[in-house]
């Protein structure tokens, strides 16, 4: 037996290996966007709770199925794998692939506390109703036992919790079951065995062998003497824990069994899995069974209503369906499974889901993303503004990618993740600062006036944290009245002068490839609690940009200038040049014309004479620069790989699309006759 103390609120010790992520989504996501992993039913309130792969737990009113949505419970950042209702429906415990277990107020829908004990995905929960005890387990092979009354009493000042652990599993755990009195707990794993403990003493009682693949589902009877297991090997096994052996093997599914549900008396079982079929099995005579119906996607979870008349079924699809189990045609037979007619052709009720994004293409401007969802609809998103630009309908995806192609190269500065069915953008150091662009070319500035070069990653970080009071410290030093202004006015100033991000966008700080450190909404960064957590969590590479306003340096590109061999000219000297990778070809042409060909004075005299001929008024320097460049372009052309370059191209575009080599870029010049 192992007993541990954990403090729920602590400093993260954030170093450099922290990434920033955000999810582009609607302000209210009423419906699941991906598969539904778990269900819980509150018969007293008529509420159904569903745990989604889109990281959201939703509450549904099953007494008003025309408008069933009540609210969303949001705090996880990855798949919610399992949920249990406890304390008579007052509280809910959730387990997630973000490695956390969370405690919720089920009636009001807010997160009360977060347990960070696990070191990997938390896949399963088990609940002992009579003892108010919950067990959690996952891919870290550990099982932790939690006293629910202690968890629900946690506060900011009372933040220490004691847990016991069960050790001995040799592989990742995917299923758990505990009887209501809490004297038996069973785990199933990729080890292909069932391990049984007494949670009161944390003593391992037995190991049961028989399955040939991962044990994905478990159910146990009230007194802890019988257990039912479903496996990816396609079989269901009924075990006698007293005899420590399998007493029946049930073969009704063609492939993996992923979900099991039993009635209170443990005389009837319901099963579902990869073959999408839902079966009803008499555990007193396992040859007797009935086919309830067939889903449109693999079954992940089932919950029997308290009156045992219907099943709510969750699948890898985003919808949740209700199937009758006691219809007039529900007679059970001992026929061969292939000959069983389904009791129901269709479900009685459906809580619809929304399509999830399954494919994407980052356009070569590295600002826009085209996506394709499970309904084959194409959407266009703007990463900088964290919003959807357009719904294009069911058009050809590849054709749209080609249609939006531009001959411009911008370095990759973010990565995309579709695991939750939504568009999640990840940024980390140093790649986030790779993309410097012209503000005008990217539609961030007006057509008139200067054209500053901007860093896309830096601007986006400033927009994501624009409501964090720490970002206004520099302004407060310049404005003595800043502290006297209302907080609304102080937070209204944008994080950058070009764009803002919707306040409902979730921002996530996490260890690179690891656990979540902090999740908050853009608009909540000014709240007292979130402000404190941001100070503890935001890494130095982010604060340097959003607080100190220090942007990284421009990227440099080395290149050589040589005359075209057929021109007969010889270079003055062989040297390796370096310039910003955003430098336009026209500037190199101007350099060749004035410095190498020695025509700078001629260009200047031509410009002066043209200026005098227009009424003797002196032109501004920018106009003179434009005229010098125009004259240079009439006299000189630049080539790469024997291809004449467009003066509007920049050096990084030339290197990416034309030079196509990691060696120093080589440009050739020649006079235009």
C-alpha positions as CSV (number, residue, x, y, z in Angstrom):
1,X,0.0,0.0,0.0
2,X,1.3,3.4,-0.9
3,X,-0.1,6.7,0.5
4,X,0.9,10.1,-1.0
5,X,0.2,13.7,-0.2
6,X,-0.4,16.1,-3.1
7,X,-0.7,19.9,-3.2
8,X,-3.1,21.0,-5.9
9,X,-1.9,24.6,-6.2
10,X,1.8,25.0,-6.8
11,X,4.4,26.9,-8.9
12,X,5.1,25.0,-12.1
13,X,8.8,25.9,-12.3
14,X,8.3,26.9,-15.9
15,X,11.4,26.8,-18.1
16,X,12.0,27.2,-21.8
17,X,10.2,24.0,-22.9
18,X,6.7,25.5,-22.7
19,X,4.4,25.9,-25.7
20,X,1.4,28.1,-26.2
21,X,-1.7,26.7,-27.9
22,X,-5.1,28.1,-28.8
23,X,-8.3,26.6,-30.2
24,X,-10.2,28.3,-33.0
25,X,-13.9,27.7,-32.2
26,X,-17.3,29.2,-31.8
27,X,-18.1,31.1,-28.7
28,X,-20.7,28.4,-27.6
29,X,-20.0,24.9,-28.8
30,X,-23.4,23.3,-28.1
31,X,-22.7,20.0,-29.8
32,X,-19.9,17.5,-29.7
33,X,-17.4,17.8,-32.5
34,X,-15.9,14.4,-32.2
35,X,-16.5,11.0,-30.6
36,X,-18.2,10.7,-27.2
37,X,-16.1,8.6,-24.7
38,X,-18.4,8.3,-21.7
39,X,-21.9,8.9,-20.4
40,X,-23.6,9.4,-17.0
41,X,-27.3,9.7,-16.2
42,X,-29.0,11.6,-13.5
43,X,-32.5,10.1,-13.3
44,X,-33.7,12.5,-10.6
45,X,-33.0,15.7,-12.6
46,X,-33.4,14.0,-16.1
47,X,-29.9,15.0,-17.1
48,X,-27.5,13.2,-19.3
49,X,-23.7,14.0,-19.0
50,X,-21.5,13.3,-22.0
51,X,-17.7,13.3,-22.1
52,X,-16.3,14.4,-25.5
53,X,-13.2,13.9,-27.5
54,X,-13.4,17.6,-28.2
55,X,-12.3,18.1,-24.5
56,X,-15.8,19.3,-23.4
57,X,-18.3,17.7,-21.0
58,X,-21.9,18.6,-21.9
59,X,-25.1,18.5,-20.0
60,X,-28.4,17.5,-21.7
61,X,-32.0,17.7,-20.6
62,X,-33.5,14.4,-21.7
63,X,-37.0,15.6,-20.8
64,X,-36.8,18.2,-23.6
65,X,-35.1,16.5,-26.5
66,X,-36.2,19.2,-28.9
67,X,-33.8,21.6,-27.2
68,X,-31.7,19.3,-25.0
69,X,-28.6,21.4,-24.5
70,X,-28.2,22.9,-21.0
71,X,-24.5,23.9,-20.8
72,X,-20.9,22.9,-21.3
73,X,-18.3,22.1,-18.7
74,X,-14.9,23.3,-20.0
75,X,-11.5,23.0,-18.3
76,X,-9.8,20.0,-19.9
77,X,-7.5,20.4,-22.9
78,X,-7.6,16.9,-24.4
79,X,-10.0,14.0,-24.7
80,X,-12.3,13.5,-21.7
81,X,-12.1,9.7,-21.4
82,X,-14.4,8.9,-18.5
83,X,-16.8,10.5,-16.1
84,X,-18.7,9.4,-12.9
85,X,-21.5,11.1,-11.0
86,X,-21.2,11.0,-7.3
87,X,-22.6,12.5,-4.1
88,X,-26.1,11.8,-5.3
89,X,-25.5,13.7,-8.6
90,X,-24.1,16.8,-6.9
91,X,-20.6,16.3,-8.2
92,X,-18.9,14.8,-11.2
93,X,-15.4,13.4,-11.6
94,X,-13.7,13.4,-15.0
95,X,-10.5,11.7,-16.4
96,X,-8.7,13.1,-19.4
97,X,-5.8,12.5,-21.8
98,X,-4.4,15.9,-20.5
99,X,-3.2,13.7,-17.6
100,X,-5.6,15.2,-15.0
101,X,-8.6,14.2,-13.0
102,X,-11.0,17.0,-12.3
103,X,-13.7,17.5,-9.7
104,X,-16.8,19.4,-10.8
105,X,-20.0,20.9,-9.4
106,X,-22.4,19.0,-11.6
107,X,-25.4,21.2,-11.0
108,X,-23.7,24.5,-11.8
109,X,-21.1,23.1,-14.2
110,X,-17.8,24.6,-12.9
111,X,-14.5,22.9,-12.1
112,X,-13.8,22.9,-8.4
113,X,-10.3,21.3,-8.4
114,X,-7.7,19.5,-10.5
115,X,-5.7,16.5,-9.5
116,X,-2.3,16.2,-11.3
117,X,-1.2,12.9,-9.9
118,X,-1.1,10.8,-13.1
119,X,1.9,11.1,-15.4
120,X,0.1,10.0,-18.6
121,X,-3.4,9.8,-20.1
122,X,-6.0,9.0,-17.5
123,X,-8.3,6.5,-19.3
124,X,-10.7,5.1,-16.7
125,X,-12.6,5.8,-13.5
126,X,-14.5,3.5,-11.1
127,X,-16.9,4.6,-8.3
128,X,-17.9,2.9,-5.1
129,X,-21.3,4.6,-4.3
130,X,-21.6,3.3,-0.7
131,X,-18.2,4.6,0.3
132,X,-18.0,7.7,-1.9
133,X,-14.7,6.5,-3.3
134,X,-13.4,7.0,-6.8
135,X,-10.5,5.2,-8.5
136,X,-8.5,6.5,-11.5
137,X,-6.1,4.7,-13.8
138,X,-4.5,5.2,-17.2
139,X,-1.4,4.7,-19.4
140,X,1.0,5.3,-16.5
141,X,-0.1,1.9,-15.1
142,X,-1.0,3.4,-11.8
143,X,-4.3,3.2,-10.0
144,X,-5.1,6.0,-7.4
145,X,-7.9,5.9,-4.9
146,X,-9.7,9.1,-3.9
147,X,-12.1,10.0,-1.1
148,X,-14.8,12.0,-2.8
149,X,-15.8,14.0,0.3
150,X,-12.2,15.1,0.6
151,X,-12.0,16.1,-3.0
152,X,-15.2,18.2,-2.9
153,X,-14.1,20.0,0.2
154,X,-10.8,21.3,-1.3
155,X,-10.3,25.1,-1.3
156,X,-7.4,27.4,-2.2
157,X,-6.2,27.3,1.5
158,X,-7.2,23.7,2.1
159,X,-5.4,22.2,-0.9
160,X,-3.8,19.0,0.3
161,X,-5.3,15.6,-0.5
162,X,-4.2,12.1,0.5
163,X,-4.4,9.2,-2.0
164,X,-3.7,5.5,-1.9
165,X,-2.2,3.7,-4.9
166,X,-2.5,0.2,-6.2
167,X,0.7,-1.1,-7.9
168,X,1.4,-4.2,-9.8
169,X,0.1,-3.5,-13.3
170,X,2.7,-4.1,-16.0
171,X,0.9,-2.3,-18.8
172,X,-1.4,0.6,-19.7
173,X,-4.8,0.4,-18.0
174,X,-7.9,1.0,-20.2
175,X,-10.7,-0.2,-17.9
176,X,-11.7,-0.2,-14.2
177,X,-14.7,-1.4,-12.2
178,X,-15.4,-1.3,-8.5
179,X,-18.5,-2.6,-6.7
180,X,-20.7,-0.1,-4.7
181,X,-19.5,-1.2,-1.3
182,X,-15.9,-0.7,-2.4
183,X,-14.4,-4.0,-1.4
184,X,-13.3,-5.2,-4.9
185,X,-11.7,-3.3,-7.7
186,X,-10.8,-4.8,-11.1
187,X,-8.5,-3.4,-13.8
188,X,-8.1,-4.4,-17.5
189,X,-5.1,-3.5,-19.6
190,X,-3.1,-4.3,-22.7
191,X,-1.4,-7.0,-20.5
192,X,-4.6,-9.0,-21.5
193,X,-5.3,-10.0,-17.9
194,X,-7.7,-8.8,-15.2
195,X,-6.1,-7.8,-11.9
196,X,-8.2,-7.8,-8.8
197,X,-7.6,-5.8,-5.5
198,X,-9.2,-5.1,-2.2
199,X,-9.2,-1.3,-2.2
200,X,-9.6,-1.2,1.6
201,X,-6.2,-2.7,2.2
202,X,-4.7,-2.1,-1.3
203,X,-3.9,-5.8,-1.4
204,X,-3.8,-7.6,-4.7
205,X,-6.2,-10.6,-4.6
206,X,-5.7,-12.3,-8.0
207,X,-4.8,-12.2,-11.7
208,X,-7.3,-13.6,-14.2
209,X,-6.0,-14.8,-17.6
210,X,-8.1,-15.7,-20.7
211,X,-8.3,-12.7,-23.1
212,X,-5.9,-12.5,-26.0
213,X,-6.0,-8.7,-26.5
214,X,-6.6,-5.4,-24.6
215,X,-9.4,-5.5,-22.0
216,X,-11.4,-2.4,-22.9
217,X,-14.6,-2.8,-20.7
218,X,-15.5,-4.1,-17.3
219,X,-18.6,-4.5,-15.1
220,X,-18.9,-6.0,-11.6
221,X,-21.9,-7.1,-9.5
222,X,-23.0,-5.5,-6.3
223,X,-21.4,-8.0,-3.9
224,X,-18.1,-8.3,-5.9
225,X,-18.4,-12.0,-6.6
226,X,-18.8,-11.8,-10.4
227,X,-17.2,-9.7,-13.1
228,X,-17.8,-9.2,-16.8
229,X,-15.0,-8.2,-19.2
230,X,-15.0,-7.1,-22.9
231,X,-11.9,-7.3,-25.0
232,X,-10.5,-6.2,-28.3
233,X,-10.2,-9.9,-29.1
234,X,-14.0,-9.8,-29.7
235,X,-15.1,-11.8,-26.7
236,X,-17.0,-11.2,-23.5
237,X,-16.0,-13.2,-20.5
238,X,-18.0,-13.8,-17.3
239,X,-15.8,-14.5,-14.3
240,X,-16.4,-16.0,-10.9
241,X,-14.1,-14.1,-8.6
242,X,-14.7,-16.6,-5.8
243,X,-13.6,-19.5,-8.0
244,X,-11.0,-17.3,-9.7
245,X,-11.9,-18.6,-13.2
246,X,-13.9,-17.8,-16.3
247,X,-17.3,-19.4,-16.2
248,X,-18.6,-18.3,-19.6
249,X,-17.2,-17.0,-22.9
250,X,-19.7,-15.0,-25.0
251,X,-19.0,-14.6,-28.7
252,X,-21.6,-12.3,-30.2
253,X,-19.4,-9.6,-31.7
254,X,-17.3,-9.9,-34.8
255,X,-14.5,-7.7,-33.6
256,X,-13.5,-5.7,-30.4
257,X,-15.9,-5.2,-27.5
258,X,-15.4,-1.7,-26.2
259,X,-18.5,-1.1,-24.0
260,X,-20.4,-3.1,-21.4
261,X,-23.4,-2.2,-19.2
262,X,-25.4,-4.4,-16.8
263,X,-28.7,-4.1,-14.9
264,X,-28.6,-3.7,-11.1
265,X,-29.3,-7.4,-10.5
266,X,-26.5,-8.4,-12.8
267,X,-28.8,-10.7,-14.8
268,X,-28.7,-8.8,-18.0
269,X,-25.8,-7.4,-19.9
270,X,-25.5,-5.0,-22.9
271,X,-22.5,-4.9,-25.1
272,X,-21.2,-2.8,-28.0
273,X,-18.0,-2.2,-29.9
274,X,-16.1,-1.9,-33.1
275,X,-18.7,-3.8,-35.2
276,X,-21.3,-1.1,-34.2
277,X,-23.8,-3.7,-33.0
278,X,-25.6,-3.5,-29.6
279,X,-26.4,-6.8,-28.0
280,X,-28.6,-7.8,-25.0
281,X,-27.3,-10.9,-23.2
282,X,-29.0,-13.0,-20.5
283,X,-26.2,-13.7,-18.0
284,X,-28.1,-16.6,-16.4
285,X,-28.0,-18.4,-19.8
286,X,-25.4,-16.7,-22.0
287,X,-26.7,-18.5,-25.1
288,X,-29.8,-16.3,-25.0
289,X,-29.3,-12.9,-26.6
290,X,-31.0,-10.2,-28.7
291,X,-29.7,-7.7,-31.2
292,X,-30.9,-4.3,-29.9
293,X,-29.8,-2.4,-33.1
294,X,-26.9,-1.3,-35.1
295,X,-25.1,2.1,-34.8
296,X,-23.5,4.1,-37.6
297,X,-20.1,4.1,-35.9
298,X,-18.2,2.0,-33.3
299,X,-19.7,2.0,-29.8
300,X,-17.6,3.6,-27.0
301,X,-20.0,3.7,-24.1
302,X,-23.5,2.8,-23.0
303,X,-25.6,3.9,-20.0
304,X,-28.9,2.1,-19.0
305,X,-31.7,4.4,-17.8
306,X,-32.8,3.9,-14.2
307,X,-36.1,2.2,-15.3
308,X,-34.0,-0.2,-17.5
309,X,-36.2,0.5,-20.5
310,X,-33.6,2.1,-22.8
311,X,-29.9,2.6,-23.4
312,X,-28.1,5.9,-24.2
313,X,-25.2,5.0,-26.6
314,X,-22.1,7.0,-27.4
315,X,-19.9,6.3,-30.4
316,X,-16.9,7.6,-32.3
317,X,-19.5,9.8,-34.1
318,X,-20.4,13.0,-32.3
319,X,-24.1,12.1,-31.9
320,X,-25.7,10.3,-28.8
321,X,-28.6,8.0,-29.4
322,X,-31.3,6.4,-27.3
323,X,-32.3,2.8,-28.0
324,X,-35.3,0.9,-26.6
325,X,-34.4,-2.4,-24.9
326,X,-37.9,-3.5,-24.0
327,X,-39.9,-3.1,-27.2
328,X,-42.6,-5.5,-28.3
329,X,-40.1,-7.2,-30.5
330,X,-37.5,-7.7,-27.8
331,X,-37.8,-11.4,-27.4
332,X,-34.4,-13.0,-26.8
333,X,-33.3,-16.0,-28.8
334,X,-30.6,-18.6,-28.8
335,X,-30.2,-18.3,-32.6
336,X,-26.9,-18.0,-34.3
337,X,-25.8,-14.3,-34.0
338,X,-25.8,-13.8,-37.7
339,X,-29.5,-14.8,-37.9
340,X,-30.7,-12.5,-35.2
341,X,-33.1,-9.8,-36.5
342,X,-32.6,-6.3,-34.8
343,X,-35.2,-5.3,-32.3
344,X,-35.0,-1.7,-33.5
345,X,-34.3,-0.4,-37.0
346,X,-33.7,3.1,-35.7
347,X,-33.0,4.7,-32.3
348,X,-35.9,6.4,-30.5
349,X,-34.1,9.7,-29.9
350,X,-30.9,11.3,-31.2
351,X,-28.9,14.2,-29.7
352,X,-27.2,15.4,-32.7
353,X,-23.5,16.2,-33.0
354,X,-21.6,18.6,-35.2
355,X,-19.0,17.6,-37.8
356,X,-15.4,17.4,-36.8
357,X,-12.4,18.6,-38.8
358,X,-10.4,15.7,-40.2
359,X,-8.2,17.3,-42.9
360,X,-6.4,20.6,-43.3
361,X,-3.9,22.4,-45.5
362,X,-1.9,25.4,-44.3
363,X,-1.8,27.8,-47.3
364,X,1.6,29.1,-48.3
365,X,1.0,32.5,-46.8
366,X,1.2,30.7,-43.5
367,X,-1.7,32.7,-42.3
368,X,-4.8,30.9,-43.6
369,X,-5.8,27.2,-43.3
370,X,-8.3,25.3,-45.4
371,X,-10.1,22.5,-43.5
372,X,-12.4,19.6,-44.5
373,X,-14.8,18.1,-41.9
374,X,-16.6,14.8,-41.6
375,X,-19.6,16.2,-43.7
376,X,-17.1,17.1,-46.5
377,X,-17.6,20.8,-45.9
378,X,-14.6,23.1,-46.6
379,X,-13.9,26.1,-44.4
380,X,-11.2,28.8,-44.5
381,X,-9.7,30.0,-41.3
382,X,-7.4,33.0,-40.4
383,X,-4.8,31.9,-37.8
384,X,-3.8,35.5,-36.9
385,X,-7.4,36.5,-36.0
386,X,-8.3,33.0,-34.6
387,X,-11.5,33.0,-36.6
388,X,-13.3,31.4,-39.5
389,X,-13.2,33.5,-42.6
390,X,-15.6,31.6,-44.9
391,X,-17.8,28.4,-45.3
392,X,-17.1,27.2,-48.8
393,X,-19.5,24.3,-48.8
394,X,-18.9,20.9,-50.4
395,X,-16.3,22.0,-52.9
396,X,-13.1,20.2,-54.2
397,X,-10.5,20.5,-51.4
398,X,-7.4,20.1,-53.6
399,X,-8.8,22.6,-56.1
400,X,-9.3,25.2,-53.4
401,X,-5.8,24.7,-52.2
402,X,-4.5,25.3,-55.7
403,X,-6.8,28.3,-56.1
404,X,-5.4,30.0,-53.0
405,X,-1.8,29.3,-53.9
406,X,0.5,32.4,-54.1
407,X,4.1,32.5,-55.2
408,X,5.3,33.7,-51.8
409,X,7.3,31.9,-49.2
410,X,6.8,32.4,-45.5
411,X,8.6,30.1,-43.0
412,X,6.5,27.7,-40.8
413,X,5.9,29.3,-37.5
414,X,3.1,27.1,-36.0
415,X,1.8,23.5,-36.1
416,X,-1.8,22.3,-36.3
417,X,-3.5,19.6,-34.3
418,X,-7.0,18.1,-35.1
419,X,-7.2,15.6,-32.3
420,X,-10.2,17.2,-30.7
421,X,-12.0,17.7,-34.0
422,X,-11.4,21.4,-33.7
423,X,-8.5,23.5,-35.1
424,X,-5.8,23.8,-32.4
425,X,-2.7,25.9,-33.1
426,X,0.6,25.2,-31.3
427,X,3.4,27.7,-31.0
428,X,6.8,27.1,-29.4
429,X,10.3,28.7,-29.3
430,X,12.1,29.4,-31.6
431,X,9.9,28.5,-34.5
432,X,7.1,30.9,-33.5
433,X,9.3,33.9,-34.5
434,X,10.4,32.5,-37.9
435,X,7.9,34.5,-40.0
436,X,8.7,38.2,-40.7
437,X,6.5,39.7,-43.3
438,X,5.6,43.0,-44.9
439,X,2.6,44.5,-43.1
440,X,1.1,45.8,-46.3
441,X,1.4,42.5,-48.2
442,X,-0.4,40.7,-45.4
443,X,-3.2,43.3,-45.2
444,X,-2.2,44.5,-41.7
445,X,-1.5,48.1,-42.7
446,X,-2.9,50.7,-45.0
447,X,-1.8,51.1,-48.6
448,X,-0.3,54.5,-47.9
449,X,2.5,55.4,-45.6
450,X,5.4,53.2,-44.3
451,X,5.5,49.4,-44.7
452,X,7.0,48.1,-41.4
453,X,8.1,44.5,-41.3
454,X,6.1,42.5,-38.6
455,X,6.6,39.2,-36.9
456,X,3.5,37.1,-37.2
457,X,4.1,34.9,-34.1
458,X,5.0,37.9,-32.0
459,X,1.9,39.8,-33.0
460,X,-0.3,36.8,-32.3
461,X,1.1,36.3,-28.8
462,X,0.5,39.9,-28.0
463,X,-3.1,39.6,-29.2
464,X,-3.7,36.4,-27.2
465,X,-2.5,38.0,-24.0
466,X,-3.8,41.6,-24.6
467,X,-6.1,41.5,-21.6
468,X,-3.3,40.5,-19.2
469,X,-2.5,43.6,-17.0
470,X,1.2,42.8,-17.1
471,X,1.3,43.8,-20.7
472,X,0.4,47.4,-19.8
473,X,3.2,48.0,-17.4
474,X,5.2,49.9,-20.0
475,X,2.3,52.1,-20.9
476,X,1.6,52.8,-17.2
477,X,5.1,54.2,-16.8
478,X,4.5,56.6,-19.7
479,X,1.0,57.6,-18.6
480,X,0.7,58.6,-14.9
481,X,-3.1,58.5,-15.2
482,X,-3.2,54.9,-16.4
483,X,-3.9,53.5,-12.9
484,X,-6.7,56.0,-12.4
485,X,-8.6,54.7,-15.5
486,X,-11.3,52.1,-15.1
487,X,-10.1,48.5,-15.6
488,X,-12.3,48.3,-18.7
489,X,-10.4,51.1,-20.4
490,X,-7.0,49.7,-19.5
491,X,-7.9,46.3,-20.9
492,X,-9.5,47.8,-24.0
493,X,-6.1,48.7,-25.5
494,X,-5.1,46.0,-28.1
495,X,-2.0,43.9,-27.6
496,X,-0.7,45.0,-31.1
497,X,-1.8,47.8,-33.4
498,X,-3.1,45.5,-36.1
499,X,-5.7,43.0,-34.8
500,X,-7.3,41.4,-31.8
501,X,-8.4,37.8,-31.0
502,X,-12.0,36.9,-29.9
503,X,-12.3,36.9,-26.1
504,X,-13.8,33.4,-26.1
505,X,-10.7,31.7,-27.6
506,X,-9.1,29.2,-25.1
507,X,-5.4,29.7,-24.6
508,X,-3.3,26.8,-23.2
509,X,0.2,26.7,-21.8
510,X,1.7,23.3,-21.6
511,X,5.0,21.4,-21.4
512,X,6.1,20.6,-24.9
513,X,4.7,17.1,-25.6
514,X,3.5,16.9,-22.0
515,X,1.0,18.0,-19.4
516,X,-1.1,21.1,-19.4
517,X,0.0,23.9,-17.1
518,X,-2.8,26.4,-17.5
519,X,-5.9,26.9,-19.6
520,X,-7.8,30.2,-19.8
521,X,-10.0,32.3,-22.1
522,X,-8.4,35.3,-23.9
523,X,-10.9,37.6,-22.2
524,X,-10.3,36.2,-18.7
525,X,-6.6,37.1,-18.5
526,X,-7.4,40.3,-16.5
527,X,-9.1,38.4,-13.7
528,X,-7.3,38.2,-10.4
529,X,-6.8,34.5,-10.3
530,X,-5.9,34.1,-14.0
531,X,-3.5,37.1,-13.7
532,X,-1.6,35.4,-10.8
533,X,-1.5,32.1,-12.6
534,X,-0.1,33.8,-15.8
535,X,2.7,35.3,-13.8
536,X,3.6,31.8,-12.6
537,X,3.2,30.1,-15.9
538,X,4.1,32.3,-18.9
539,X,7.7,31.4,-20.0
540,X,10.4,34.1,-20.5
541,X,10.3,33.8,-24.3
542,X,6.7,34.9,-24.3
543,X,6.9,37.7,-21.7
544,X,9.9,39.1,-23.6
545,X,7.5,39.8,-26.5
546,X,4.2,40.6,-24.8
547,X,5.4,42.4,-21.7
548,X,8.8,43.9,-22.7
549,X,7.8,44.3,-26.4
550,X,11.1,42.9,-27.6
551,X,10.7,41.3,-31.0
552,X,13.3,38.9,-32.2
553,X,15.8,39.9,-34.9
554,X,15.2,39.6,-38.6
555,X,16.3,36.4,-40.3
556,X,19.4,36.8,-42.4
557,X,20.1,35.0,-45.7
558,X,23.6,34.6,-47.3
559,X,23.9,35.0,-51.1
560,X,26.4,35.7,-53.8
561,X,26.1,38.1,-56.8
562,X,27.8,37.1,-60.0
563,X,27.5,38.3,-63.6
564,X,25.8,36.1,-66.2
565,X,28.6,34.1,-67.8
566,X,27.5,35.0,-71.4
567,X,27.7,38.7,-70.6
568,X,31.5,38.6,-70.5
569,X,31.7,40.8,-67.4
570,X,33.8,39.8,-64.5
571,X,32.9,40.4,-60.9
572,X,34.9,43.0,-59.0
573,X,35.6,40.6,-56.2
574,X,34.1,37.3,-55.0
575,X,32.4,38.0,-51.7
576,X,29.6,36.5,-49.6
577,X,26.8,39.0,-48.9
578,X,24.1,38.8,-46.3
579,X,20.7,40.6,-46.0
580,X,17.3,40.2,-44.5
581,X,15.4,37.3,-46.1
582,X,12.5,39.6,-46.8
583,X,14.7,41.9,-49.0
584,X,13.0,42.3,-52.3
585,X,14.8,41.5,-55.6
586,X,14.3,45.1,-56.8
587,X,16.6,46.3,-53.9
588,X,19.3,43.9,-55.1
589,X,18.8,45.1,-58.7
590,X,19.3,48.7,-57.4
591,X,22.5,47.6,-55.5
592,X,23.9,46.0,-58.7
593,X,23.1,49.0,-60.8
594,X,24.5,51.6,-58.5
595,X,27.4,49.8,-56.7
596,X,28.6,47.2,-59.1
597,X,27.9,48.8,-62.5
598,X,28.8,52.2,-61.1
599,X,25.7,53.9,-62.5
600,X,24.5,55.5,-59.3
601,X,25.5,59.0,-60.4
602,X,23.6,58.6,-63.7
603,X,20.5,57.5,-61.9
604,X,20.8,60.5,-59.6
605,X,21.2,63.0,-62.4
606,X,18.2,61.5,-64.3
607,X,16.1,61.8,-61.2
608,X,17.2,65.4,-60.6
609,X,16.4,66.4,-64.2
610,X,13.0,64.8,-64.1
611,X,12.3,66.6,-60.8
612,X,13.3,70.0,-62.2
613,X,11.1,69.5,-65.3
614,X,8.0,69.2,-63.1
615,X,7.9,72.7,-62.0
616,X,11.1,72.8,-59.9
617,X,9.5,71.4,-56.8
618,X,11.7,69.1,-54.8
619,X,10.2,65.6,-54.5
620,X,10.2,63.7,-51.2
621,X,12.9,61.1,-50.7
622,X,10.5,58.2,-51.1
623,X,9.5,59.4,-54.6
624,X,13.2,59.7,-55.5
625,X,13.9,56.2,-54.2
626,X,11.0,54.9,-56.4
627,X,12.4,56.6,-59.4
628,X,15.9,55.3,-58.9
629,X,14.6,51.8,-58.5
630,X,12.5,52.1,-61.6
631,X,15.5,53.3,-63.6
632,X,17.6,50.4,-62.2
633,X,14.9,47.8,-63.2
634,X,15.0,49.2,-66.8
635,X,18.8,48.7,-66.9
636,X,19.4,45.4,-65.0
637,X,17.7,42.1,-64.5
638,X,18.5,39.4,-61.9
639,X,18.4,35.7,-62.5
640,X,18.5,32.5,-60.4
641,X,18.9,29.1,-62.0
642,X,18.6,30.9,-65.4
643,X,15.2,32.2,-64.5
644,X,14.5,36.0,-64.6
645,X,13.3,37.1,-61.2
646,X,10.2,39.2,-60.5
647,X,11.4,42.4,-58.7
648,X,8.5,42.0,-56.2
649,X,9.8,38.6,-55.0
650,X,11.8,38.5,-51.8
651,X,15.0,36.5,-51.3
652,X,13.4,33.7,-49.2
653,X,10.8,33.1,-51.9
654,X,13.6,32.9,-54.5
655,X,15.5,30.4,-52.3
656,X,12.5,28.2,-51.6
657,X,10.8,28.1,-55.1
658,X,13.7,28.6,-57.5
659,X,17.1,28.0,-55.8
660,X,15.8,24.9,-53.9
661,X,19.1,24.2,-52.1
662,X,20.5,24.5,-48.6
663,X,23.7,26.0,-50.0
664,X,24.2,29.8,-50.2
665,X,21.9,31.4,-52.7
666,X,23.6,32.4,-56.0
667,X,22.1,35.3,-58.0
668,X,23.3,36.4,-61.5
669,X,22.9,39.8,-63.0
670,X,23.1,41.2,-66.5
671,X,22.5,44.5,-68.3
672,X,19.3,44.9,-70.3
673,X,20.2,46.1,-73.8
